[in-house]
Amino acid sequence: MPNPPAMPESTPPAPGPVPSAEADALARDAADPGHRHLFHIPPAPGGRYPQVAYFAGNSLGLQPRATRLELLDELDDWARLGVEGHGEARRPWLPYHELLRGPAARLVGALPEETVVMNSLTVNLHLLMVSFYRPDRRRTRIVIEDAAFPSDSYAVRSQARLHGLDPEEVVVRLRPRPGEDTLRTADVCEYLARTGERVALVLLGGVNYRTGELMDIEAITAATHAAGAIAGWDLAHAAGNVPLRLHDWGVDFAAWCSYKYLNAGPGAVAGAFVHQRHLADPWRPRLEGWWSTEAGTRFEMAPVSRPPATVDAWQVSNPPIMAMSPVRTSLELFDTVGMAALRARSLALTGYLEALLDGTTAGRGVQVVTPRDPARRGAQLSLRVAAGPGASALARVLRREEGVVADTREPDILRLAPVPLYSTYHDCWRAVDALARTVTEG
Ligand SMILES: Cc1ncc(COP(=O)(O)O)c(C=O)c1O
């Protein structure tokens, strides 16, 4: 399948502060301390400071201090109550997922009945594609980005095969224009306008994992609908990172994980969204289990399910309480602080990091590939490392010798994500100071 090109949008660097001194960073932290005290910050393996400067919250978020205590509540209730915990635990287990629904809905800008916490991200994408990727003779294509996370690539290819279709034929991978790193919204929309009658599903990342680009979810969803297709979103790097309004934007379905910006721990239980307009259709194909039926009918042991007109109909199994507990703790934190406040702090931190980088790494073979327009990115800045032994070696040195934790994506990207809940201006200063001393070649 040919890949369409993309067209340019000029995005001049946003003007920002160009502070140079550690004292300036510390002063900013005193004025805008965030919520770092609520988290465990790992000790540094090396460098001048006792704790790491953590920039990998876009991969695995840090542990909130409350997580352990609240998880212990569940373990204690299990020890104390056995099976009776389903009804008598401090947070009864049978309706446990209801505790997460409201905060998760507020996080992604959805109605409560559109949102559920369940499974893992790719599993949710599959469950939702079973319902929403319904190719017919004319419309078979699934549009993804060429820079899609591999799990999404594999998932859509396997969905095509489930329908007896050849993934090489039906999966379209949209590429940025030659010489560019990020997809242009206008080019995605233009592709849909041109060939949309062949497209069944558009499945894009809300924030791209490699480049940190924030897509225009509203515009692409509208263009997808204008083409008569379904708009699904992988929000792994968007949930808890940028404000979302999934209901108002008319997104058909979405899924996200909880271990990155949501800080709910490795492999944490994920989230899923189905738009209200799809909830009342009793004939929509769906994979079901005993948790897909109305809660009140679950123990009738009936042979036929009676699914509710909510996203709960996509649940299959009973929720894993020990795994749900850290998600509950984390969502409560987001609910308390609020995405608007977090986004404001995120813009300030990432803008500060960008300004420091621009003032320091120019001419050293390190280039920011994330969009320069703050409205087109979340917390993450991705750096292409052309200098020296490469991004992975650089990340190892940064961690070992400077206590700066960043991660890399093949072949040459170093990712730095200042997370507004717990990262500091001083962390940003440390990262750039460390880079300046580590990357010396031009
Ligand atoms: C954008 C994106 N999609 C999908 C996944 C896969 O997630 P999971 O293993 O939780 O299904 C990841 C994991 O990091 C991701 O970043």
The ligand as a Tripos MOL2 file, in Angstrom:
@<TRIPOS>MOLECULE
LIG
   16    16     1     0     0
SMALL
NO_CHARGES

@<TRIPOS>ATOM
      1 C1          1.9640    3.8350   22.3150 C.3       1 LIG1
      2 C2          1.9390    2.4770   22.9560 C.ar      1 LIG1
      3 N1          1.0210    1.5810   22.5230 N.ar      1 LIG1
      4 C3          0.9700    0.3400   23.0510 C.ar      1 LIG1
      5 C4          1.8560   -0.0550   24.0340 C.ar      1 LIG1
      6 C5          1.7690   -1.4610   24.5550 C.3       1 LIG1
      7 O1          1.2040   -1.4900   25.8130 O.3       1 LIG1
      8 P1          0.8050   -2.8360   26.5870 P.3       1 LIG1
      9 O2          2.0130   -3.6870   26.6680 O.co2     1 LIG1
     10 O3          0.4340   -2.3270   27.9510 O.co2     1 LIG1
     11 O4         -0.3150   -3.4620   25.8670 O.co2     1 LIG1
     12 C6          2.8020    0.8510   24.5050 C.ar      1 LIG1
     13 C7          3.7640    0.4580   25.5660 C.2       1 LIG1
     14 O5          4.6260    1.1790   25.9860 O.2       1 LIG1
     15 C8          2.8560    2.1460   23.9400 C.ar      1 LIG1
     16 O6          3.7720    3.0510   24.3210 O.3       1 LIG1
@<TRIPOS>BOND
     1     1     2 1
     2     2     3 ar
     3     2    15 ar
     4     3     4 ar
     5     4     5 ar
     6     5     6 1
     7     5    12 ar
     8     6     7 1
     9     7     8 1
    10     8     9 2
    11     8    10 1
    12     8    11 1
    13    12    13 1
    14    12    15 ar
    15    13    14 2
    16    15    16 1
@<TRIPOS>SUBSTRUCTURE
     1 LIG1         1 GROUP 0 **** ****
